[in-house]
Every structure is written in C-alpha cells, then in structure tokens.
C-alpha cells in the first residue's frame, strides 16, 4: 500500500493518499446529502377537509384557503398556514 516516491519519502506518499481519501470522502458525502434531501416527503396542500390519518411531511394551507382537520390527524412535519388562510384548531398533543 505504501510505496516510496522518487525521492524515497514514505511520508509524502502517505500524505498524498490521505489527501485523496479526504477529497473522495467529502465528494461522497456531498452526493449523499443531495440524495437524502430529494427523498424528503412532499408537502401536502390542504384546501378542504382532511379526515383521520397521517400526513408524512409538511402540511401547507395556501394563502386564502381554509383547511379543516377532522378526527385524529397526525402531521409528521411542520404546519404552514399562508396569509389570510385558516386552520381551526382544538387542543392538540405534541409528540416531541
């Protein structure tokens, strides 16, 4: 694995290997980060009523819309309510 370079320095060869290893690892992590963010659950828009169920990801009530959550609805992500939109609420229980 280690070989002497032209001037016989094993340390220089190890440093070169470590630099190559570090840059390859960083590139792989960058690619992985891109894949993970793409795999995120899509936003679920709500403009009417959603009854009993689980929303995997974020719940989005667009500007000016009205959304009603009936029964037991679990949102695994965030809830975003646009300007002039409504989302009536009753007491909720957070699982965090």
ABEGO torsion letter per residue (X at the ends): XBBBBAAGBAAAAAAAAAAAAAAAAAAAAAAAAAAAAAABBBBBBBABBBBEEBBBEBBBBBBGBBBBBBEBBBBABBBBBBBGBBBBBBBBBBAX
